[in-house]
Amino acid sequence: MGKICYRFTLVSDEEVHTWSVDGETLVLKVGEMAGKSWTGLAGDGKMSTPGNWYGGEAPVDGDELYFTSVREATEILADIPGSPKFGDVLMGEGVITFSGTLAALSFSDTSKIAVAAGATVSLDGDIVLDTTSAMAYIVDKVDGEFIVGGRIYAFGKNDVRPTVNASTGIIAAGGIANNQANWVFRLASDNQTMRWAIGRHGITGTNGLWLFANSKVKVDMQPYDCDFEINDWIGVRTSAQGLFLNTTGYTDGLGHTIMANKGFVREGNLYVSGLGALVCNYSKDDIAASYSQPNCEVKFTVREPATLALVPGSDIGTGAVKVESNAALRVERTGTATLYGALTCDDYAKLSFRFTEKNAAPKLVLEQAPTLGLVHIDLSESSENPRRGVYTIMEWPADAEVSQESFLLATPKPNWAQRVFVEGNTLKLNVVSIGTMVYMR
């Protein structure tokens, strides 16, 4: 059979032209070539080999890269010396698994990227996924690190999921922004464990994020290298697995604050770990305004040495809260925080109270009878020294059996804190004067 030839006529002065022929995309770049085009003819899969590039010259820092000839699953080693940062990278029809380190300004289609174990692929800007016509995946597979310097945006009306295939690596993004009108961003796909690191842009949007409704799904999320905020609700619908918030920074190993200004809805498990704190600053009213079924029965487990903090006036729902040994439940500032779910504190768990006003106390109100081991009352993070007197810092139902022996002041303690004691169904703190002031006339 003879060859079939096609003739194309350029009818515009655009720099890049594309055609679809027999189900394949052809790309023509007009003008002086600013970058390098992959041929793979050397056969070793290395970016550093000149024979793998059109013209026989390997790319250098700043070059645009064209992998538009790749139409099947391919493995490529990014081994250009000197840690270059390339310009725009145009992908072809086939999935490329990159090993080594590849940094670029942008990629034309990230869903065609797989990251090998121990490898890093990064881009400076945003990823915008328009799902008007079909479901979208951010990448094919990540067993190493896929780093997005900007935000990952989701638009349209269909599903957005992080990876096509089960992944063992991590997606690190400056932020996630979900602006889809009729659907929500999926933090994980079926039967997957997904790891996320979130940067200073945090999580924002209008329609929420979900853990997929499957008991085998697990999502690990942590700060990248700074505090971040959650400003969109996250739906947890898992039983055996759940959402794991690690408050230790992924790159700097420091404790950070995750500020939840929108809540965790439905039912399932949420685990807080690491060196920092998850601060809850939301109410069920906020959730009801954005979600038609505002169930708030997420169970919280706080693991050593992390802290779950409640801003006075917040409402995390009716899910149970368990504080393990050397972990902490904290009232974030002066005012009353109410816990509607059952509280369990293991031996040496901490209940922390931050005094931020001199004449008023932070207070934890329990709507259900607690289960308490030997609990340490921690006042060390207070920013104000309260005036002399007795302050109620905790209250529980009148018929609950809570003994004086359940509470002990943690050390080191402020010099103004004398003792804690149980009186009826309240825990009180006795505050003494730090010193005596003498006025001379």
C-alpha positions in Angstrom: 0.0 0.0 0.0 1.4 3.4 -0.9 1.8 6.2 1.6 -1.1 8.6 2.2 -0.1 12.2 1.9 -1.9 15.2 3.3 -1.5 18.8 2.2 -2.3 21.6 4.6 -2.6 25.3 3.9 -1.7 27.8 6.6 -4.4 30.4 6.7 -3.2 32.4 9.7 0.0 33.8 11.0 -0.2 31.9 14.3 3.1 30.5 15.6 1.7 27.1 16.5 -0.8 25.1 14.3 -2.4 21.8 15.2 -4.5 19.3 13.2 -6.2 16.1 14.1 -5.5 13.3 11.6 -6.8 9.7 12.1 -7.2 10.3 15.8 -3.7 11.8 16.2 -2.7 15.4 16.8 -0.2 17.0 14.5 1.6 20.1 15.7 3.5 22.5 13.4 5.5 25.4 14.9 6.3 28.2 12.4 9.3 30.4 12.5 12.6 30.2 14.2 12.7 27.3 16.7 13.0 28.6 20.2 13.3 25.3 21.9 14.1 21.6 21.4 12.0 18.8 20.0 12.3 15.3 21.3 12.8 12.5 18.8 14.2 9.7 21.1 16.2 8.4 18.2 19.3 7.6 20.3 17.2 5.1 22.1 18.5 5.6 25.7 15.7 7.8 26.9 18.1 10.5 28.3 17.4 14.2 27.9 21.2 14.8 28.0 21.9 12.7 24.9 22.0 15.1 21.8 20.8 12.3 19.5 17.4 12.3 21.2 16.7 15.8 20.0 15.9 17.2 16.6 19.0 18.9 15.3 21.3 16.8 17.6 21.6 19.4 20.4 20.4 18.8 24.0 18.3 21.5 25.6 19.7 24.1 28.0 18.3 26.4 30.7 15.3 28.4 29.4 14.6 26.3 26.3 11.0 25.3 25.5 10.7 21.6 25.2 8.4 19.8 22.7 7.4 16.2 23.4 4.7 16.4 20.8 6.1 13.4 18.9 5.4 11.0 21.9 2.3 9.1 21.3 2.8 6.0 23.5 3.8 5.4 27.1 7.4 6.5 27.3 10.1 6.8 30.0 12.5 9.7 29.9 15.3 10.5 32.3 15.6 14.3 33.0 19.4 14.4 33.6 20.5 17.8 32.1 23.3 18.9 34.5 23.1 22.2 36.3 19.5 22.1 37.5 18.1 24.1 34.6 14.6 25.5 34.5 13.0 25.2 31.1 10.3 27.3 29.5 7.0 25.9 28.3 6.8 22.1 27.9 4.4 20.8 25.2 3.2 17.3 25.7 2.1 14.8 23.1 -0.6 12.1 23.1 1.4 9.6 25.1 2.0 9.5 28.9 5.6 10.2 29.8 7.1 8.9 33.0 9.9 11.3 34.1 12.7 10.3 36.3 15.4 12.6 37.6 14.5 16.3 38.0 12.5 18.4 35.5 11.6 22.0 36.2 9.6 24.2 33.8 7.4 27.3 33.6 4.4 25.4 32.5 3.1 22.2 30.8 0.6 22.0 28.1 -1.1 18.9 29.5 -0.2 17.7 32.9 -2.5 14.7 32.7 0.1 13.1 30.4 2.8 13.2 33.1 3.9 10.5 35.4 6.6 11.0 38.0 8.8 8.1 38.9 9.8 7.2 42.4 12.5 9.5 43.7 11.9 12.0 40.8 10.7 15.6 40.9 8.7 17.4 38.3 7.8 21.0 39.0 6.2 24.0 37.3 6.1 27.6 38.3 2.6 28.7 37.4 -1.0 27.5 37.8 -2.8 24.4 36.5 -6.3 25.2 35.2 -8.6 22.2 34.6 -11.7 23.0 32.6 -14.0 20.0 33.0 -16.9 21.2 30.9 -16.8 18.2 28.6 -15.2 15.4 30.6 -13.7 14.3 33.9 -10.1 15.6 34.4 -7.0 14.2 36.1 -4.2 16.5 37.3 -1.5 13.9 36.5 -1.4 10.3 35.4 0.7 9.0 38.4 3.0 10.4 41.0 5.4 8.1 42.8 7.8 11.0 43.4 7.1 14.7 43.8 4.9 16.8 41.5 5.2 20.5 42.6 2.9 23.3 41.4 4.2 26.7 42.3 0.8 28.4 41.8 -2.7 27.1 42.4 -4.5 24.1 40.9 -7.8 25.5 39.6 -10.9 23.4 38.9 -13.7 24.8 36.6 -16.6 23.2 34.8 -19.2 20.6 35.8 -17.4 17.2 35.9 -15.1 15.4 38.3 -11.5 16.4 39.0 -9.2 13.8 40.5 -5.5 14.0 41.3 -4.2 10.9 39.5 -5.4 8.3 37.0 -3.5 5.5 38.7 -2.7 4.8 42.3 0.2 6.8 43.5 2.7 6.6 46.4 4.2 10.1 46.0 3.0 13.6 46.8 1.4 16.6 44.9 2.6 19.8 46.4 0.6 22.9 45.3 0.7 26.5 46.3 -3.1 26.2 46.7 -6.2 24.5 45.5 -9.1 26.6 44.2 -12.4 24.9 43.4 -14.7 27.0 41.4 -16.8 24.4 39.7 -20.5 25.2 39.5 -22.0 21.7 39.7 -19.4 19.4 41.1 -16.6 19.2 43.6 -12.8 18.6 43.6 -11.9 15.1 44.6 -8.9 14.8 47.0 -8.5 11.2 46.1 -9.9 8.6 43.7 -11.3 5.1 44.4 -9.2 2.9 46.6 -6.3 5.3 46.7 -4.0 6.9 49.2 -3.3 10.4 48.1 -0.7 12.8 49.6 -0.9 16.6 49.4 1.2 19.4 50.5 -0.5 22.8 50.5 1.2 26.2 50.4 0.4 29.7 51.4 -2.6 30.1 49.0 -4.5 27.5 51.0 -7.8 25.9 49.9 -10.4 28.3 48.5 -13.5 28.0 46.4 -17.3 27.9 46.4 -18.3 24.3 46.1 -16.1 22.2 48.4 -13.7 19.3 48.2 -14.4 15.6 48.8 -12.8 12.5 49.9 -14.4 9.9 47.7 -17.1 7.9 49.3 -15.1 4.7 49.8 -13.8 3.3 53.0 -10.4 2.4 51.4 -9.6 6.0 50.5 -7.0 7.8 52.6 -5.8 11.4 52.2 -2.6 12.8 53.8 -2.5 16.6 53.8 0.2 18.8 55.3 1.6 22.3 54.9 4.3 22.7 52.3 6.6 25.2 54.1 4.2 27.7 55.8 0.8 28.0 57.5 -2.2 27.7 55.3 -6.0 28.3 55.5 -8.9 26.1 54.5 -11.6 28.4 53.2 -13.8 25.8 51.5 -15.6 22.9 53.2 -14.2 19.4 53.0 -16.5 16.4 52.8 -15.3 13.3 54.7 -17.3 10.2 53.9 -15.0 7.3 54.9 -15.0 4.8 57.7 -11.8 2.8 58.1 -9.6 5.4 56.5 -10.1 9.2 56.4 -8.4 12.6 56.3 -5.0 12.9 57.9 -3.8 16.4 58.6 -0.1 16.5 59.4 0.8 19.9 60.8 4.6 19.5 60.2 5.9 21.3 57.1 6.8 19.0 54.3 10.0 20.8 53.3 11.1 22.6 56.5 10.1 20.1 59.2 8.6 22.8 61.4 5.2 23.0 63.1 2.6 25.1 61.3 -1.0 26.2 61.8 -3.7 24.9 59.6 -6.6 27.4 60.0 -10.0 25.9 59.1 -12.4 28.8 58.4 -14.7 26.3 56.7 -15.6 23.0 58.2 -15.4 19.2 57.8 -18.8 17.8 56.9 -20.7 14.4 56.8 -19.2 11.5 58.7 -15.9 9.8 58.9 -12.5 10.1 60.6 -10.1 13.0 60.8 -6.7 12.6 62.3 -4.5 15.6 63.5 -0.8 14.9 63.9 2.5 16.7 63.7 4.3 19.6 65.5 1.6 22.3 64.9 -2.1 22.9 65.3 -5.4 22.6 63.4 -7.4 25.6 64.5 -11.2 25.3 63.9 -12.9 28.6 63.3 -16.2 27.6 61.6 -19.8 26.9 62.5 -22.5 24.6 61.2 -24.3 27.8 59.9 -21.4 28.4 57.6 -21.6 24.9 56.2 -25.4 25.0 55.8 -25.1 28.1 53.7 -23.0 26.3 51.2 -24.0 22.6 51.4 -27.5 21.1 51.2 -26.8 18.3 53.8 -24.8 19.8 56.6 -24.2 16.7 58.6 -21.3 17.4 61.0 -20.4 14.0 62.6 -16.7 13.9 61.7 -14.7 12.2 64.4 -11.5 13.9 65.5 -8.4 12.1 66.8 -5.5 14.2 68.0 -2.1 12.5 68.1 1.1 13.4 69.9 2.3 16.2 69.9 -0.3 17.9 67.8 -3.0 20.3 68.9 -6.7 20.7 68.0 -7.7 24.3 68.8 -11.2 25.7 69.1 -11.9 29.4 68.5 -14.6 30.6 70.9 -17.9 30.5 69.0 -16.9 27.8 66.6 -18.9 24.6 66.2 -17.2 21.4 64.8 -20.3 19.4 65.0 -21.4 16.3 67.0 -18.5 14.0 66.2 -16.5 12.5 69.0 -13.1 14.0 69.9 -10.2 11.9 71.2 -7.0 13.4 72.6 -4.2 10.9 72.9 -1.3 11.0 75.3 0.8 14.2 75.0 -1.6 15.7 72.4 -3.7 18.7 73.2 -7.2 20.2 72.9 -6.9 24.0 73.2 -9.3 26.9 73.6 -7.6 29.3 71.3 -8.4 32.6 73.2 -10.5 34.1 75.9 -14.2 33.2 75.4 -16.4 30.1 75.4 -15.8 27.2 73.1 -18.4 24.4 73.1 -17.8 20.8 72.3 -21.0 19.0 71.3 -19.5 15.5 70.7 -18.1 13.2 73.3 -14.6 14.0 74.6 -12.1 11.3 75.5 -8.7 12.2 77.0 -6.0 9.5 77.5 -3.6 9.7 80.4 -1.3 12.7 80.0 -3.4 14.4 77.3 -3.4 18.2 77.6 -6.3 20.6 77.9 -4.8 23.9 77.0 -6.4 27.3 77.8 -5.0 30.6 76.3 -5.8 33.6 78.4 -5.8 36.6 76.1 -7.7 39.1 78.3 -6.8 40.1 81.9 -10.3 40.0 83.3 -11.9 37.0 81.6 -11.1 33.3 81.0 -11.1 30.9 78.1 -13.7 28.3 78.8 -14.5 24.8 77.4 -18.1 23.7 77.7 -18.9 20.0 77.2 -22.4 19.0 76.1 -21.7 15.3 76.8 -20.1 13.6 79.8 -16.3 13.2 79.1 -14.1 10.2 79.6 -10.9 11.4 81.3 -7.6 9.9 82.3 -5.1 12.0 84.2 -5.3 15.3 82.2 -2.7 18.0 82.3 -4.1 21.6 82.3 -1.7 23.6 80.2 -1.6 27.4 80.5 1.9 28.0 79.2 0.8 29.6 75.9 -1.2 32.4 77.5 -0.4 35.9 76.3 -2.0 37.7 79.3 -1.6 37.4 83.0 -5.2 37.3 84.4 -6.1 39.4 87.5 -6.2 37.7 90.9 -9.3 35.6 91.5 -11.0 32.3 90.6 -11.9 31.5 87.0 -14.1 28.7 85.6 -12.2 27.2 82.7 -14.3 24.0 82.0 -17.9 22.9 82.5 -19.6 19.5 81.9 -23.1 18.1 82.4 -24.2 18.1 86.0 -24.7 14.3 86.1 -21.3 13.5 84.8 -18.8 11.8 87.2 -15.6 13.8 87.0 -13.3 13.8 89.9 -10.7 16.2 91.3 -8.0 13.5 90.6 -8.5 13.8 86.8 -6.7 17.2 86.6 -3.2 18.3 87.2 -1.5 21.6 86.3 1.1 21.0 83.6 4.7 22.1 84.2 6.2 24.5 83.5 3.3 26.6 84.7 2.9 30.4 84.8 3.8 31.9 88.2 0.3 33.3 88.5 -1.5 29.9 88.3 -1.8 28.5 91.8 -4.0 25.4 91.4 -7.0 23.9 89.6 -9.9 22.3 91.5 -13.3 20.7 90.8 -16.3 22.4 92.2 -19.6 20.8 91.3 -19.6 20.3 87.5 -16.9 22.9 86.8 -13.1 23.0 86.8 -11.8 26.2 88.3 -8.4 27.9 88.3 -7.1 29.9 91.2 -5.0 32.9 90.1 -2.7 34.7 92.5 -1.0 38.0 92.3 2.5 37.9 90.7 3.8 40.6 93.0 2.9 43.5 95.3 3.0 47.1 94.0 3.7 49.9 96.4 2.6 53.4 95.5 4.5 56.3 97.2 3.0 59.7 97.5 
